[in-house]
């Protein structure tokens, strides 16, 4: 699943990063111009087609004439605390909404999800929350803020020692292994995939709402 807001904290190897790191990160430097960082924190983003939601007065009529409320999730920001046995990641976001009928004050509740994936496909946890938009009488637009958080077991996000040693082993110029990228090793790639977590945030859409986003 592609992320619209990709990696506030890179868990997968990222080439050519600056040579600074935080506690808990694994810095890879082969001495051949390659530097990468692996962290315990999950990447955070909004899956495609889930960052917008549109409701209609008549669900069977998806024309502009039936439009009720449209909203978009934006300004997704993440923080992460990896100092304990449970790595805690928190994301905040803004929802900007617009309604077609501005008569009367109205509150609109929109559900959103926060899902943690492991290895790109395995769902570890999923929770659903609600963000409430308050439209004043005569007001067309409203804005609200939301927050989502999740925990990941530190041990699950950490590489085994034998894999860390294989990645960080110093390689001398002229050695056969010096020209090989350890991150291309199938065993290393599989181990990194197992420690790769993503925290995904988006609107909890119905099948019809998702189909509308995909086809519009």
SVG drawing of the C-alpha trace seen along z (x, -y; Angstrom):
<svg xmlns="http://www.w3.org/2000/svg" viewBox="-31 -33 73 49">
<polyline fill="none" stroke="black" stroke-width="0.4" points="0.0,0.0 1.5,-3.3 1.8,-6.0 0.9,-9.6 2.9,-10.9 5.8,-8.7 8.1,-8.0 8.5,-10.6 10.7,-8.0 12.5,-5.7 12.5,-2.1 13.7,-0.8 17.2,-1.5 17.6,-4.9 20.7,-5.6 22.8,-8.7 21.5,-10.0 23.4,-12.5 25.8,-10.9 23.8,-11.8 21.5,-9.4 19.5,-9.1 19.7,-6.6 18.3,-3.3 19.2,-3.8 21.5,-1.5 23.9,-3.5 25.3,-1.5 28.6,-2.7 30.4,-0.3 33.2,-2.8 32.3,-2.6 30.1,-5.7 27.0,-4.0 25.3,-5.2 21.9,-4.1 19.9,-4.4 17.4,-1.9 15.3,-3.0 12.8,-1.4 10.1,-4.0 7.5,-3.2 7.0,-5.2 3.8,-7.2 1.5,-8.1 -1.9,-8.2 -2.8,-5.4 -3.9,-6.3 -7.6,-7.2 -8.2,-7.4 -7.2,-11.0 -10.5,-12.4 -14.1,-11.7 -17.3,-12.9 -20.9,-12.5 -24.1,-13.0 -27.6,-13.8 -28.8,-10.9 -26.2,-8.1 -27.5,-6.8 -26.8,-10.1 -23.2,-11.1 -23.6,-14.2 -22.7,-17.7 -26.3,-18.5 -26.4,-15.8 -23.1,-16.8 -23.3,-17.3 -19.9,-17.4 -16.4,-17.0 -13.3,-16.7 -9.6,-16.2 -6.9,-15.1 -3.7,-17.1 -0.7,-18.3 0.0,-14.8 2.9,-15.0 4.5,-12.3 6.6,-11.9 8.1,-8.8 9.5,-7.7 11.7,-4.6 13.3,-4.7 11.1,-2.0 10.3,1.6 7.2,0.3 7.9,-2.1 5.2,-4.7 4.4,-6.7 1.9,-9.5 0.5,-11.3 -1.5,-14.5 -3.5,-15.8 -5.9,-18.5 -9.2,-17.9 -10.5,-20.7 -14.1,-20.4 -16.7,-22.1 -20.5,-21.8 -22.9,-22.7 -25.8,-23.8 -24.7,-26.5 -28.1,-26.9 -28.0,-26.4 -25.3,-25.2 -24.2,-21.6 -21.8,-19.1 -20.4,-16.5 -18.6,-13.4 -16.1,-11.6 -14.6,-8.3 -10.9,-7.7 -8.6,-4.7 -5.1,-4.1 -3.6,-0.8 -0.2,0.7 1.3,2.9 4.2,5.2 6.3,6.2 4.0,4.2 0.9,6.4 0.4,8.0 -2.1,6.0 -0.9,5.8 -3.5,3.4 -6.4,1.3 -8.4,-1.3 -11.2,-3.7 -11.7,-7.2 -13.9,-10.1 -13.1,-13.7 -15.9,-16.3 -16.3,-19.3 -18.4,-22.2 -20.1,-24.4 -21.6,-27.6 -24.8,-29.0 -24.0,-30.4 -20.5,-28.9 -19.3,-26.9 -16.0,-25.7 -14.8,-24.1 -11.5,-22.7 -10.8,-20.2 -7.7,-18.4 -7.2,-14.7 -4.6,-12.5 -3.7,-8.8 -1.1,-6.8 0.1,-3.2 2.6,-1.0 5.1,1.5 7.1,4.0 10.7,2.9 11.9,6.5 9.8,6.9 11.2,3.7 14.9,4.5 17.2,6.5 18.7,9.7 22.3,9.4 23.6,11.7 21.9,9.6 23.2,6.4 26.7,7.9 26.3,8.9 25.3,5.4 27.8,3.4 30.9,5.7 33.8,3.6 34.9,4.3 38.3,3.6 39.1,2.3 39.9,5.2 37.8,7.7 35.3,9.6 32.5,8.5 33.6,4.8 31.7,4.3 28.5,6.2 25.6,4.4 24.7,6.3 21.2,4.9 20.7,6.9 21.4,10.2 18.0,12.2 18.5,13.1 19.1,9.5 16.2,8.2 13.8,10.7 15.0,9.7 14.6,6.0 11.1,6.6 10.1,8.3 11.2,5.3 9.5,2.8 6.4,1.2 4.1,-1.4 1.4,-3.4 -1.3,-4.4 -3.9,-7.0 -6.9,-7.7 -10.7,-8.1 -12.7,-5.0 -14.6,-4.8 -17.5,-2.8 -17.1,-0.7 -19.1,-3.3 -16.9,-6.1 -13.7,-4.3 -15.0,-3.5 -15.9,-7.2 -12.4,-8.3 -10.8,-5.7 -12.9,-6.6 -13.4,-10.3"/>
</svg>
